[in-house]
Amino acid sequence: MASSGNKDVSPETTRRNFLARAAASIAAAPAPAGAMVRTERSEQDDPVVSLWRDWLVAHRLCGEACRRQQKLETELLRELGSFPRTKIPLTEDCGFIWAYSGREIDRLLPNADQDEMRRQARTALAASWSEWKTADKRVGYTRAKKAEEEIADDEETLAKEMWSTAPRSVAGVAVKLHSLLQMEDPRSALKEAPWPELRTMLADLVRICAGPNAI
């Protein structure tokens, strides 16, 4: 096991690990001499760094909530086969197409002589929704999804407040960049400009803030 080294570590994993280490470095280390931007205050006094710490908690909670709702969604789909839907027959080739809403049913069956087919399709869709809701109540998918949305709203609110606040230190600039990369490129895998360049800039800022051994 030990002999494998880094051979099995993908570039994406390396970049994600770097961002995690960058966050830890900024959070833990005091600012070295000369790292301030026209101020004697340290990053501990920087309102951007304080907001970033709150954002980081929300960001981690959001990730956990996302993984939970995805797991429950997979469980529901495995049990029921799909989201609520109904078959709409295609008379020209005796096939069918799936409809997932009443609006789709009306679009696929627009003619006056298709009233009975529309009624049957709506009845079948309602039955599918009833089955979904029963399973959902037991599994808890909708509750988990709502919780994720609420945490995501909190994360976004904190991010916007942080990005609109003027930093008082280099660390404040670094954490703004870190949060932007985490939210816009969560897997640290985007290769087109400016994402590689932004990741390099974050590395430079972290080294300035926390010293050469920080990451």
PAFIKE-208513 format. One line per 5 residues: for each residue x, y, z of N, C-alpha, C, CB. Coordinates in pm, 1 decimal. Glycine has a CB too. Layout:
N
X,Y,Z,X,Y,Z,X,Y,Z,X,Y,Z  ...
//
This chain:
215
82.4,-119.7,0.0,0.0,0.0,0.0,86.5,125.6,0.0,-93.6,0.1,120.7  188.3,128.2,86.4,270.3,248.6,99.3,350.7,275.4,-25.1,362.8,237.1,217.5  383.6,170.4,-101.2,468.8,189.1,-217.9,397.2,254.1,-333.3,524.3,58.7,-261.8  265.5,265.3,-326.3,191.8,320.1,-439.7,213.9,468.5,-456.0,45.2,292.5,-424.6  250.8,540.2,-346.4,278.4,682.2,-356.7,158.0,758.4,-405.4,394.9,706.6,-448.1
182.1,850.2,-501.6,75.4,932.9,-556.4,29.9,885.7,-694.0,120.8,1076.5,-564.4  69.0,766.2,-732.0,39.7,722.1,-867.9,-108.6,711.5,-895.7,104.3,590.1,-893.7  -188.4,678.9,-792.2,-331.3,659.9,-813.9,-413.2,783.4,-780.9,-380.1,544.5,-732.2  -347.0,895.9,-751.5,-418.7,1017.9,-716.9,-442.2,1099.4,-842.9,-340.7,1100.6,-611.9  -569.6,1127.2,-873.6,-601.6,1200.5,-995.0,-572.1,1348.6,-977.5,-748.1,1179.6,-1033.2
-551.4,1423.2,-1087.8,-531.5,1568.2,-1076.5,-649.1,1636.9,-1007.9,-510.1,1629.1,-1214.6  -772.2,1589.3,-1034.6,-889.4,1651.0,-972.0,-884.5,1635.4,-820.6,-1018.7,1589.2,-1027.2  -846.5,1514.1,-774.3,-836.1,1491.4,-630.0,-727.2,1578.9,-570.0,-807.6,1343.2,-600.3  -614.5,1591.2,-639.4,-505.4,1675.3,-591.1,-550.4,1819.1,-576.0,-386.1,1667.5,-685.3  -624.9,1869.9,-676.4,-670.8,2007.9,-669.4,-771.0,2026.9,-556.4,-732.8,2049.8,-802.1
-863.6,1929.7,-538.4,-960.5,1941.2,-429.0,-889.0,1938.3,-295.0,-1065.2,1828.1,-436.1  -786.7,1851.3,-281.8,-711.1,1845.7,-157.7,-637.3,1976.7,-133.3,-612.4,1729.0,-160.5  -587.8,2036.2,-242.2,-520.7,2165.3,-227.5,-615.5,2270.3,-172.3,-463.8,2211.6,-361.4  -737.0,2277.3,-227.0,-832.5,2377.2,-179.5,-865.8,2355.1,-32.6,-960.3,2373.3,-263.6  -878.0,2229.0,8.1,-905.1,2200.1,149.1,-788.5,2245.7,235.9,-931.5,2049.3,169.9
-666.0,2219.0,191.9,-549.4,2261.9,268.2,-537.7,2413.9,269.4,-422.1,2199.7,210.5  -574.6,2475.9,157.8,-571.7,2621.8,151.3,-665.5,2681.0,254.3,-609.1,2670.8,11.3  -785.9,2625.1,263.2,-882.8,2674.2,360.7,-829.5,2657.6,502.5,-1016.7,2600.6,345.4  -773.8,2540.6,531.3,-720.7,2515.1,665.0,-605.6,2609.7,696.3,-674.4,2369.4,677.5  -521.7,2637.5,597.7,-406.8,2725.0,619.2,-451.8,2866.0,652.2,-316.3,2726.1,496.2
-547.7,2916.5,575.3,-595.3,3052.7,596.9,-662.9,3063.8,732.8,-692.1,3094.8,485.0  -737.8,2959.9,768.7,-813.8,2964.5,893.9,-723.6,2956.9,1015.1,-914.5,2851.8,898.5  -612.7,2882.5,1005.9,-534.4,2850.8,1123.9,-415.7,2943.5,1146.5,-486.1,2711.3,1114.5  -359.4,2996.1,1039.1,-229.7,3062.8,1052.6,-243.5,3212.2,1078.1,-146.7,3040.2,928.2  -156.3,3269.8,1162.4,-151.3,3415.2,1176.8,-83.0,3477.0,1056.1,-78.0,3455.1,1306.2
-112.6,3601.3,1030.5,-52.0,3667.6,914.6,93.2,3701.6,943.5,-130.2,3795.0,877.1  185.2,3671.6,850.1,325.4,3707.9,869.6,345.2,3857.4,851.5,415.1,3630.6,772.5  458.2,3907.6,896.1,489.3,4049.2,879.6,491.8,4083.8,731.8,624.2,4084.4,945.8  435.2,4198.3,698.9,434.9,4242.3,560.4,319.8,4189.7,479.0,560.4,4202.9,496.1  233.3,4109.5,538.4,122.7,4052.9,462.4,0.3,4141.7,459.3,85.6,3920.5,518.4
0.7,4252.9,539.3,-115.7,4338.6,544.6,-121.7,4429.2,422.1,-114.6,4421.6,672.2  -242.7,4473.9,392.8,-262.1,4566.0,281.4,-301.1,4701.4,338.9,-370.8,4513.3,181.4  -201.7,4790.2,359.8,-223.6,4924.6,409.9,-303.1,4926.4,541.2,-295.4,5006.3,305.3  -277.0,4833.1,626.5,-341.6,4829.5,756.5,-257.2,4748.9,851.8,-483.1,4771.2,746.7  -266.2,4779.1,981.9,-192.4,4704.3,1082.4,-276.2,4592.0,1140.0,-145.6,4796.4,1193.1
-399.5,4581.4,1100.6,-484.7,4475.5,1152.5,-449.9,4342.2,1088.1,-632.0,4509.0,1129.2  -462.2,4234.8,1165.4,-437.5,4101.5,1111.7,-562.4,4047.8,1047.3,-389.2,4006.4,1220.7  -548.8,3931.8,980.4,-666.1,3873.3,917.2,-771.2,3829.9,1018.5,-625.5,3755.6,832.6  -729.7,3812.8,1146.8,-829.1,3780.5,1248.8,-926.7,3895.7,1268.5,-760.7,3746.5,1381.1  -886.4,4017.5,1232.6,-972.9,4134.9,1243.5,-1041.0,4168.0,1111.2,-892.5,4254.8,1291.3
-1015.3,4090.0,1009.8,-1071.9,4116.9,877.2,-1215.9,4066.6,872.7,-986.6,4049.6,765.1  -1313.5,4152.8,845.3,-1452.9,4107.6,840.9,-1477.5,4004.9,731.7,-1544.9,4225.6,820.6  -1397.9,4010.0,624.5,-1415.1,3912.4,516.9,-1377.0,3773.2,565.8,-1330.2,3951.2,393.7  -1268.6,3763.1,642.1,-1226.8,3633.2,694.6,-1331.4,3579.3,792.0,-1089.3,3644.2,764.2  -1387.9,3666.9,873.4,-1492.6,3624.3,966.1,-1615.1,3571.9,890.9,-1532.9,3740.3,1057.7
-1655.8,3643.9,787.8,-1768.4,3597.9,706.4,-1735.0,3466.7,636.1,-1807.1,3704.7,603.0  -1610.3,3455.1,592.6,-1568.3,3332.7,523.3,-1577.9,3211.1,615.1,-1424.7,3347.6,471.0  -1542.1,3228.2,742.3,-1552.8,3116.5,835.2,-1698.0,3069.9,847.0,-1498.0,3156.0,973.2  -1790.5,3166.5,855.6,-1933.3,3130.6,860.7,-1976.4,3064.1,730.2,-2020.4,3256.1,887.8  -1928.2,3120.2,617.1,-1962.6,3062.0,487.1,-1909.3,2919.9,475.3,-1907.2,3148.5,373.0
-1788.3,2896.0,525.5,-1727.0,2764.1,512.8,-1809.8,2658.1,584.9,-1584.1,2766.0,568.0  -1864.6,2693.0,701.6,-1952.0,2600.4,773.0,-2075.5,2569.9,689.8,-1992.5,2658.1,909.7  -2137.7,2676.7,635.8,-2256.9,2657.2,553.2,-2224.7,2576.3,428.6,-2317.3,2792.0,513.8  -2107.4,2599.6,370.4,-2066.4,2527.4,249.7,-2051.5,2378.6,277.1,-1935.0,2583.9,195.5  -1991.6,2344.5,389.6,-1974.6,2202.8,424.6,-2109.1,2137.7,454.5,-1880.9,2187.9,545.9
-2195.4,2209.3,526.6,-2328.4,2156.2,555.6,-2408.7,2137.2,427.8,-2403.4,2248.9,651.3  -2392.7,2229.2,333.2,-2464.0,2218.4,206.3,-2418.6,2095.6,128.6,-2442.9,2344.5,122.3  -2289.4,2070.0,129.4,-2238.7,1951.0,62.1,-2293.0,1823.7,123.5,-2088.0,1949.1,65.9  -2297.8,1820.5,256.2,-2352.0,1702.9,324.3,-2500.5,1685.5,292.4,-2331.2,1714.5,476.7  -2575.2,1796.2,291.9,-2718.7,1789.8,262.2,-2743.5,1746.6,118.3,-2784.7,1925.6,287.9
-2657.8,1792.2,26.8,-2671.5,1753.4,-114.1,-2649.5,1604.2,-131.0,-2572.5,1831.4,-201.9  -2546.0,1553.1,-66.9,-2518.3,1409.4,-78.3,-2631.6,1326.5,-17.4,-2384.7,1374.9,-9.4  -2689.9,1376.8,91.4,-2799.2,1303.8,155.3,-2922.0,1298.5,64.8,-2835.3,1368.7,289.3  -2960.7,1413.7,7.1,-3080.6,1412.5,-77.3,-3057.6,1332.8,-204.7,-3122.9,1555.3,-112.1  -2935.4,1332.8,-257.7,-2905.5,1251.6,-375.5,-2916.2,1102.8,-343.6,-2765.4,1284.1,-428.7
-2870.0,1065.4,-225.0,-2879.9,925.5,-182.8,-3026.1,883.6,-170.2,-2806.4,904.0,-49.0  -3108.6,970.1,-111.0,-3250.0,937.5,-93.8,-3323.7,937.5,-227.0,-3315.7,1036.0,2.0  -3285.9,1028.7,-316.7,-3346.2,1030.4,-449.9,-3314.8,900.3,-523.5,-3295.6,1151.9,-531.1  -3191.1,855.6,-514.7,-3152.2,728.7,-577.2,-3231.9,613.4,-519.0,-3002.1,703.1,-559.1  -3253.4,617.0,-387.7,-3330.5,512.0,-321.8,-3474.8,509.9,-373.1,-3328.5,531.8,-169.2
-3533.8,628.7,-387.5,-3670.6,637.1,-438.7,-3680.0,588.0,-582.5,-3721.6,780.3,-429.6  -3588.2,632.0,-666.3,-3590.5,592.6,-806.7,-3565.1,443.3,-822.6,-3487.1,672.0,-885.7  -3482.0,387.7,-736.4,-3458.6,242.9,-741.8,-3586.5,166.4,-706.3,-3343.7,202.8,-645.7  -3661.4,220.6,-611.9,-3784.2,154.4,-568.5,-3898.0,171.2,-668.7,-3826.7,208.1,-433.8  -3912.7,292.6,-725.1,-4028.4,322.1,-810.0,-3996.4,319.0,-959.5,-4084.2,457.3,-773.9
-3870.4,324.2,-993.4,-3832.7,314.4,-1134.3,-3813.9,446.6,-1204.6,-3933.8,237.3,-1206.4  -3884.7,552.4,-1159.2,-3874.4,682.6,-1223.7,-3948.1,785.4,-1140.1,-3930.8,678.2,-1367.6  -3937.5,911.4,-1183.0,-4023.7,1014.4,-1127.7,-4166.5,989.9,-1176.6,-3973.9,1156.7,-1167.8  -4268.3,1049.0,-1112.1,-4407.0,1026.9,-1155.4,-4426.5,1058.4,-1303.8,-4502.3,1112.3,-1071.8  -4491.2,966.7,-1375.1,-4510.9,982.6,-1519.0,-4622.3,891.0,-1565.2,-4380.8,953.1,-1596.6
-4663.6,910.5,-1690.9,-4765.4,824.2,-1750.6,-4737.8,808.9,-1899.4,-4907.7,881.4,-1727.0  -4784.9,699.6,-1955.9,-4763.4,673.4,-2098.8,-4869.5,743.7,-2182.5,-4765.2,521.7,-2127.4  -4823.9,805.3,-2290.9,-4913.2,864.3,-2390.8,-4894.3,785.4,-2519.8,-4884.0,1018.7,-2412.3  -4997.4,714.1,-2566.3,-4982.0,632.7,-2687.9,-4963.2,718.4,-2812.0,-5103.0,542.3,-2706.6  -4880.3,667.6,-2903.4,-4859.4,731.0,-3032.6,-4928.9,645.6,-3138.3,-4706.6,747.9,-3064.2
-5038.0,696.5,-3191.7,-5120.7,615.4,-3281.7,-5050.4,583.4,-3412.6,-5250.8,686.8,-3310.8  -4957.4,672.0,-3455.3,-4897.4,650.4,-3586.5,-4807.2,528.2,-3590.6,-4819.3,771.7,-3627.5  -4743.7,492.4,-3478.2,-4654.5,376.1,-3481.8,-4679.3,280.2,-3365.2,-4509.4,422.0,-3480.2  -4793.4,300.9,-3296.2,-4833.1,211.9,-3186.0,-4733.2,215.4,-3069.6,-4847.0,68.4,-3237.4  -4645.4,315.0,-3068.0,-4554.1,329.6,-2956.3,-4613.9,422.0,-2850.8,-4418.7,383.0,-3004.1
-4527.6,478.1,-2765.3,-4575.3,570.0,-2663.1,-4463.8,665.9,-2625.3,-4625.7,493.3,-2539.1  -4502.9,772.5,-2554.6,-4408.0,869.5,-2502.7,-4445.9,898.8,-2358.1,-4406.5,1000.0,-2589.0  -4348.5,926.6,-2274.4,-4376.1,954.2,-2133.7,-4416.2,1099.5,-2114.8,-4253.9,921.3,-2047.2  -4516.5,1123.5,-2032.2,-4556.1,1258.0,-1990.3,-4537.7,1267.7,-1839.0,-4704.7,1289.7,-2031.7  -4477.1,1378.3,-1795.0,-4446.4,1395.5,-1653.4,-4532.0,1503.2,-1587.0,-4300.4,1429.7,-1636.7
-4620.0,1566.1,-1662.0,-4704.1,1671.6,-1605.0,-4833.5,1682.6,-1684.2,-4629.6,1807.4,-1604.0  -4931.6,1749.8,-1622.2,-5057.6,1773.8,-1693.1,-5037.1,1858.6,-1816.9,-5157.9,1840.8,-1601.3  -4943.9,1952.3,-1810.9,-4915.7,2036.5,-1928.2,-4862.2,1952.0,-2043.7,-4814.2,2147.6,-1892.3  -4776.7,1857.0,-2014.1,-4725.3,1769.7,-2119.9,-4837.5,1683.5,-2177.6,-4611.7,1680.3,-2065.8  -4927.1,1637.0,-2091.4,-5041.3,1557.5,-2139.5,-5124.5,1640.6,-2237.5,-5130.0,1509.3,-2020.1
-5153.8,1765.5,-2201.6,-5233.3,1852.9,-2289.2,-5160.5,1879.6,-2420.1,-5264.9,1985.9,-2218.7  -5029.1,1893.6,-2414.7,-4953.2,1919.4,-2537.1,-4951.7,1797.8,-2629.1,-4810.4,1960.2,-2503.0  -4941.9,1679.4,-2569.9,-4932.5,1557.0,-2649.4,-5069.3,1507.9,-2696.9,-4864.3,1447.9,-2568.6  -5173.9,1550.9,-2626.1,-5310.2,1511.1,-2663.6,-5396.0,1635.9,-2678.2,-5371.8,1413.8,-2557.8  -5374.1,1713.8,-2784.3,-5439.5,1844.6,-2795.6,-5578.7,1841.9,-2860.2,-5351.9,1936.0,-2874.3
-5616.5,1731.8,-2921.4,-5738.4,1731.0,-3003.3,-5863.9,1706.4,-2919.9,-5727.6,1624.6,-3111.8  -5976.7,1755.9,-2972.9,-6104.6,1741.8,-2902.0,-6145.5,1595.7,-2888.0,-6214.3,1819.2,-2974.8  -6110.6,1513.4,-2986.6,-6150.0,1372.3,-2980.6,-6057.8,1288.9,-2890.8,-6151.3,1313.5,-3120.6  -5965.1,1355.8,-2821.2,-5873.5,1286.1,-2731.7,-5906.2,1313.4,-2583.9,-5729.4,1327.6,-2762.1  -6027.5,1361.9,-2560.1,-6067.2,1394.7,-2422.7,-6053.9,1275.2,-2329.3,-6210.5,1445.7,-2420.3
-6100.9,1158.9,-2373.4,-6096.4,1041.3,-2288.0,-5952.6,997.1,-2262.9,-6176.3,927.6,-2350.4  -5868.5,1006.1,-2363.3,-5727.4,971.1,-2345.9,-5659.6,1066.1,-2246.7,-5654.2,974.6,-2481.6  -5693.8,1196.2,-2255.8,-5637.0,1292.5,-2161.1,-5681.6,1260.1,-2018.7,-5678.5,1436.5,-2198.7  -5810.0,1226.2,-2003.4,-5861.8,1194.5,-1870.9,-5789.8,1072.2,-1813.1,-6014.0,1169.5,-1877.2  -5774.4,969.9,-1895.3,-5706.8,848.9,-1849.4,-5560.2,877.1,-1814.3,-5715.2,739.5,-1956.8
-5496.6,959.3,-1896.2,-5356.6,992.4,-1871.4,-5341.5,1070.7,-1741.2,-5299.1,1072.8,-1988.6  -5432.6,1165.0,-1717.7,-5427.1,1242.3,-1593.9,-5453.6,1154.1,-1472.0,-5528.3,1357.0,-1598.5  -5544.7,1060.6,-1485.5,-5573.7,967.9,-1376.2,-5451.5,881.6,-1344.9,-5694.3,878.8,-1411.5  -5386.8,831.9,-1450.8,-5267.3,749.4,-1432.1,-5153.5,830.4,-1370.5,-5222.5,689.1,-1566.0  -5139.1,957.2,-1412.9,-5033.4,1041.5,-1357.7,-5060.2,1071.4,-1209.9,-5021.8,1172.9,-1437.8
-5187.0,1095.1,-1176.1,-5223.0,1119.5,-1036.3,-5191.9,997.3,-949.5,-5372.2,1155.8,-1025.1  -5217.2,877.0,-1002.9,-5186.9,754.8,-929.8,-5036.3,739.7,-910.4,-5243.7,632.8,-1003.4  -4959.8,776.3,-1013.1,-4814.1,769.3,-1003.6,-4762.8,866.5,-897.8,-4749.3,799.8,-1140.0  -4821.2,986.4,-895.0,-4781.5,1085.1,-793.6,-4817.8,1037.5,-653.1,-4848.2,1220.7,-821.8  -4932.7,973.3,-639.7,-4975.3,922.6,-509.4,-4877.2,817.4,-458.2,-5117.4,863.6,-518.2
-4834.2,728.6,-547.8,-4737.1,626.3,-510.4,-4604.3,691.2,-470.4,-4715.8,526.9,-626.6  -4563.5,793.9,-546.6,-4439.3,864.1,-517.7,-4445.4,930.7,-380.3,-4410.4,968.6,-626.3  -4556.3,998.7,-352.1,-4569.0,1071.1,-225.3,-4568.8,975.6,-105.7,-4697.4,1154.8,-225.0  -4631.9,860.2,-122.4,-4633.0,762.0,-14.4,-4490.9,714.2,16.5,-4722.7,642.6,-51.4  -4417.3,680.4,-89.3,-4279.0,635.9,-70.3,-4190.7,749.6,-20.1,-4222.5,579.8,-201.2
-4213.5,868.6,-72.1,-4134.6,984.7,-32.6,-4152.8,1016.3,115.1,-4172.5,1105.6,-116.9  -4275.6,1006.9,164.2,-4302.4,1033.2,305.2,-4224.8,935.6,393.9,-4453.4,1023.4,333.9  -4214.3,812.5,348.9,-4141.7,711.6,426.1,-3990.2,732.8,417.0,-4178.1,570.9,376.8  -3940.7,764.8,297.9,-3796.6,778.4,276.5,-3744.0,912.7,326.0,-3763.7,761.7,128.9  -3822.5,1019.2,306.5,-3781.1,1151.4,351.1,-3706.1,1232.9,248.2,-3697.7,1138.0,470.2
-3722.7,1201.2,119.1,-3649.5,1271.3,13.9,-3687.6,1419.4,6.1,-3675.1,1204.4,-120.5  -3816.8,1450.0,4.1,-3860.1,1589.4,-8.8,-3812.8,1672.9,109.2,-4012.2,1597.2,-20.5  -3817.9,1617.0,229.3,-3767.4,1688.8,346.7,-3618.4,1717.7,332.7,-3793.6,1607.9,474.7  -3544.7,1618.9,284.1,-3400.9,1637.0,266.4,-3371.0,1740.8,158.4,-3334.7,1503.9,230.9  -3450.7,1739.6,51.7,-3430.7,1835.1,-57.0,-3459.6,1977.5,-10.2,-3520.0,1799.5,-176.8
-3565.5,1993.8,69.3,-3598.5,2126.0,122.8,-3488.4,2174.5,215.8,-3733.4,2122.7,197.2  -3435.8,2084.9,298.7,-3326.8,2122.1,388.7,-3204.3,2165.8,310.4,-3291.2,2005.7,481.1  -3173.9,2094.5,202.3,-3059.6,2131.7,119.0,-3079.4,2269.8,58.6,-3037.8,2028.3,8.2  -3199.2,2297.4,8.6,-3227.8,2427.1,-53.7,-3213.4,2540.3,46.8,-3368.9,2428.1,-113.7  -3257.2,2517.1,170.8,-3245.7,2620.1,273.9,-3099.9,2646.8,308.7,-3322.9,2579.0,399.5
-3020.6,2539.7,321.4,-2879.1,2557.7,351.7,-2807.5,2624.4,234.9,-2813.4,2422.9,384.4  -2845.3,2587.6,111.9,-2784.3,2649.8,-6.7,-2815.9,2799.1,-11.3,-2834.1,2581.0,-136.0  -2936.9,2836.9,28.0,-2972.0,2978.9,33.9,-2885.5,3051.6,136.0,-3120.8,2996.4,68.5  -2864.3,2988.3,251.9,-2778.1,3048.3,354.1,-2636.0,3064.9,301.4,-2777.7,2962.3,482.1  -2586.6,2961.2,233.7,-2451.0,2967.3,178.6,-2438.5,3080.8,77.4,-2413.6,2833.4,112.8
-2536.6,3093.0,-9.8,-2532.1,3197.3,-112.3,-2540.3,3336.4,-50.6,-2645.6,3178.2,-212.6  -2624.9,3352.0,51.6,-2637.7,3481.0,118.7,-2505.7,3521.4,183.0,-2748.8,3476.0,224.2  -2442.3,3427.1,252.7,-2313.5,3455.3,315.7,-2206.5,3487.3,211.6,-2269.4,3336.5,401.3  -2209.0,3413.5,99.5,-2110.0,3437.2,-5.9,-2125.3,3577.4,-64.3,-2123.5,3331.8,-117.1  -2248.8,3618.4,-91.9,-2271.6,3751.5,-149.4,-2228.9,3861.4,-53.0,-2419.2,3769.2,-186.4
-2257.5,3840.8,76.5,-2215.1,3940.1,175.5,-2063.0,3946.1,182.8,-2274.0,3907.5,314.4  -1998.7,3830.2,179.2,-1852.6,3825.2,184.2,-1791.2,3893.1,62.4,-1804.2,3680.1,193.5  -1843.8,3862.3,-56.2,-1786.4,3918.1,-178.6,-1806.7,4068.8,-188.4,-1847.1,3850.5,-299.8  -1910.1,4121.1,-122.3,-1936.5,4264.8,-129.2,-1867.3,4342.8,-18.3,-2084.9,4290.0,-123.1  -1799.8,4272.5,73.1,-1729.0,4337.1,184.1,-1583.8,4362.3,146.5,-1736.9,4250.7,311.9
-1536.1,4481.5,178.9,-1397.9,4516.4,145.2,-1301.1,4445.5,240.4,-1377.2,4670.2,151.3  -1202.2,4373.3,187.0,-1104.6,4305.1,272.4,-1005.3,4403.4,333.2,-1029.8,4198.3,192.7  -950.2,4364.9,449.5,-849.6,4446.9,517.1,-713.9,4378.1,519.5,-894.1,4478.7,659.4  -702.1,4265.2,455.4,-575.9,4190.7,456.0,-566.8,4107.0,329.7,-564.2,4100.8,582.3  -447.7,4056.7,304.8,-430.0,3964.9,192.4,-513.5,3839.4,213.6,-281.2,3928.2,174.7
-526.0,3796.3,340.6,-607.7,3678.6,370.3,-752.1,3700.9,327.5,-601.4,3645.1,519.9  -801.7,3823.9,344.0,-937.7,3853.2,300.7,-955.7,3833.5,151.6,-974.9,3994.1,338.0  -855.1,3872.8,73.6,-860.0,3850.4,-71.3,-853.2,3700.3,-99.9,-743.4,3925.4,-143.3  -768.1,3629.1,-27.4,-751.2,3485.3,-50.6,-880.5,3408.1,-24.7,-639.6,3430.4,38.1  -949.7,3441.8,85.3,-1069.8,3364.8,116.8,-1183.5,3396.0,18.9,-1114.7,3393.6,260.4
-1187.9,3519.1,-31.8,-1285.5,3549.1,-136.3,-1261.3,3460.0,-257.7,-1278.6,3698.1,-176.4  -1136.0,3450.5,-298.2,-1101.0,3367.9,-414.0,-1129.7,3221.4,-385.8,-953.2,3386.5,-451.2  -1097.9,3175.5,-265.1,-1123.3,3035.8,-229.1,-1272.4,3003.5,-238.6,-1071.7,3006.6,-87.0  -1357.2,3089.9,-183.8,-1501.3,3063.3,-187.0,-1554.5,3064.3,-329.5,-1576.5,3166.3,-102.7  -1504.3,3154.4,-411.7,-1547.6,3159.5,-551.3,-1512.9,3030.3,-624.0,-1483.7,3278.8,-622.8
-1390.0,2981.9,-605.6,-1348.5,2857.8,-669.5,-1431.8,2739.8,-620.4,-1200.4,2831.9,-643.5  -1459.3,2735.0,-490.0,-1535.8,2624.1,-434.4,-1678.8,2621.4,-487.5,-1537.1,2632.5,-283.0  -1738.8,2738.0,-506.2,-1878.1,2743.4,-549.8,-1893.4,2727.2,-701.3,-1940.2,2874.2,-506.3  -1801.0,2784.1,-777.0,-1813.8,2781.2,-922.6,-1743.8,2661.1,-986.0,-1758.0,2908.6,-981.1  -1645.5,2606.4,-917.9,-1571.7,2490.6,-970.4,-1553.3,2390.6,-856.0,-1432.1,2533.6,-1031.5
-1664.3,2332.1,-805.9,-1657.1,2251.6,-684.1,-1566.7,2129.8,-693.6,-1792.8,2207.2,-647.0  -1546.7,2075.2,-812.2,-1460.1,1958.1,-827.3,-1316.6,1997.1,-863.1,-1516.4,1864.9,-934.1  -1292.3,2127.6,-875.1,-1159.3,2177.1,-911.9,-1107.2,2107.7,-1037.5,-1060.8,2156.6,-796.1  -1197.5,2091.8,-1135.3,-1161.6,2014.5,-1254.5,-1167.2,2096.3,-1383.8,-1253.2,1895.5,-1266.8  -1216.7,2221.2,-1376.0,-1226.7,2300.6,-1498.3,-1087.8,2338.3,-1548.3,-1311.1,2427.2,-1474.3
-1064.6,2315.0,-1677.1,-930.8,2333.6,-1731.9,-919.0,2457.3,-1819.9,-891.2,2212.5,-1810.6  -1033.5,2511.7,-1864.9,-1024.8,2629.0,-1950.7,-1000.5,2754.1,-1866.7,-1152.9,2644.5,-2034.7  -941.6,2856.5,-1929.8,-917.1,2982.7,-1860.1,-1051.3,3042.7,-1816.2,-838.7,3082.7,-1951.5  -1053.8,3107.7,-1698.7,-940.0,3144.5,-1612.5,-920.9,3052.2,-1493.4,-957.4,3284.6,-1562.7  -983.8,2932.7,-1493.5,-985.1,2851.6,-1372.4,-847.5,2802.2,-1329.3,-1074.8,2734.8,-1392.3
-764.5,2748.4,-1416.8,-629.5,2709.6,-1370.0,-551.2,2828.8,-1315.6,-550.4,2644.4,-1484.2  -566.8,2944.4,-1382.8,-495.5,3064.2,-1338.9,-545.0,3110.6,-1200.9,-512.6,3177.2,-1442.5  -676.2,3101.4,-1178.3,-731.2,3141.1,-1048.9,-682.7,3049.3,-937.2,-883.7,3140.9,-1053.9  -672.5,2919.3,-967.6,-621.5,2827.0,-866.1,-475.4,2859.0,-832.4,-634.4,2680.9,-914.6  -397.8,2897.0,-933.4,-258.1,2935.3,-910.1,-250.5,3061.1,-824.9,-184.8,2957.3,-1043.6
-339.8,3157.8,-853.4,-342.7,3280.7,-773.6,-376.3,3251.1,-627.9,-444.2,3379.9,-831.7  -468.9,3157.9,-605.9,-502.5,3120.5,-468.5,-381.3,3059.2,-399.1,-621.2,3021.7,-466.3  -307.5,2974.4,-469.5,-187.3,2914.9,-411.1,-87.6,3023.1,-371.7,-122.4,2816.2,-509.6  -71.6,3123.7,-458.5,20.5,3233.5,-427.7,-24.7,3309.8,-303.6,31.4,3329.4,-547.2  -152.9,3339.3,-295.8,-205.4,3414.5,-182.1,-190.8,3336.9,-52.1,-351.5,3449.8,-205.1
-217.8,3206.0,-57.1,-205.4,3124.7,64.3,-60.5,3122.6,111.7,-255.8,2980.7,39.2  33.2,3111.6,19.4,174.8,3110.9,58.1,214.1,3243.2,123.2,264.1,3083.8,-64.3  161.9,3353.4,69.2,191.3,3484.4,128.3,129.9,3496.4,266.0,140.3,3597.1,38.5  7.9,3447.9,280.3,-63.9,3459.8,409.6,-5.3,3371.3,517.7,-210.6,3424.9,391.7  26.5,3248.6,481.7,55.9,3148.2,583.8,196.9,3092.6,574.3,-42.2,3035.7,574.0
278.5,3140.6,484.1,415.5,3093.8,477.5,435.1,2978.0,381.9,461.1,3054.2,612.5  559.1,2945.0,347.1,589.0,2846.5,244.1,551.1,2704.5,281.3,733.1,2851.1,212.1  533.2,2672.8,410.2,500.9,2537.1,451.0,352.1,2516.1,475.3,577.3,2502.2,575.0  271.6,2615.4,435.4,128.5,2606.9,466.6,55.5,2507.4,381.6,64.5,2740.0,450.9  98.6,2486.3,256.4,26.4,2395.0,167.1,124.2,2301.3,99.3,-54.9,2473.4,61.6
//
